[in-house]
Amino acid sequence: MRLKCLFVAALLRVFLPLLVPTLYTPALIATATLWSAAFLIYFWIYIPWLMSTRLDGKDG
């Protein structure tokens, strides 16, 4: 899902302003929203794993 968000955001960022220049600002807002959603999904998946203790019990 997060890769789809990034892919759609990249397509919107490049092609929407080329096709309809008056939609430049809404395209940037949509792109920022999709990038933020992709990284929130990433953090939702990986933060528990990154914040948990190591299985071998060592520091770091």
C-alpha positions as CSV (number, residue, x, y, z in Angstrom):
1,M,0.0,0.0,0.0
2,R,2.8,2.4,0.9
3,L,4.6,1.9,-2.4
4,K,1.3,2.5,-4.3
5,C,1.0,5.8,-2.4
6,L,4.5,6.9,-3.4
7,F,4.0,5.8,-7.0
8,V,0.7,7.7,-7.3
9,A,2.2,10.8,-5.6
10,A,5.1,10.8,-8.0
11,L,2.8,10.5,-11.0
12,L,0.6,13.3,-9.7
13,R,3.6,15.5,-9.0
14,V,5.0,15.2,-12.5
15,F,2.0,14.8,-14.8
16,L,-0.9,16.7,-13.3
17,P,0.8,20.2,-13.5
18,L,1.9,19.4,-17.1
19,L,-1.6,18.4,-18.1
20,V,-3.5,21.1,-16.2
21,P,-1.2,23.9,-15.0
22,T,-4.0,25.6,-12.9
23,L,-4.0,22.5,-10.6
24,Y,-0.4,23.0,-9.5
25,T,-1.1,23.8,-5.9
26,P,-3.8,21.1,-5.4
27,A,-1.3,18.6,-7.0
28,L,1.3,19.6,-4.5
29,I,-1.1,19.2,-1.6
30,A,-2.3,15.8,-2.9
31,T,1.3,14.7,-3.3
32,A,2.3,15.8,0.2
33,T,-0.7,14.0,1.6
34,L,0.1,10.8,-0.2
35,W,3.8,10.9,0.8
36,S,2.8,11.5,4.4
37,A,0.3,8.6,4.3
38,A,3.0,6.3,2.8
39,F,5.5,7.2,5.6
40,L,2.8,6.9,8.3
41,I,2.1,3.4,7.0
42,Y,5.8,2.6,7.0
43,F,6.2,3.8,10.6
44,W,3.1,2.0,11.7
45,I,4.6,-1.3,10.4
46,Y,8.3,-0.8,11.4
47,I,8.3,1.2,14.6
48,P,7.3,-1.7,16.9
49,W,10.1,-3.8,15.4
50,L,12.7,-1.0,15.7
51,M,11.7,-0.1,19.2
52,S,11.7,-3.7,20.6
53,T,14.6,-5.2,22.4
54,R,17.1,-7.4,20.5
55,L,16.5,-11.1,20.6
56,D,20.1,-11.9,21.6
57,G,19.9,-9.5,24.6
58,K,22.9,-7.4,23.6
59,D,22.9,-3.6,23.7
60,G,22.4,-1.6,20.5
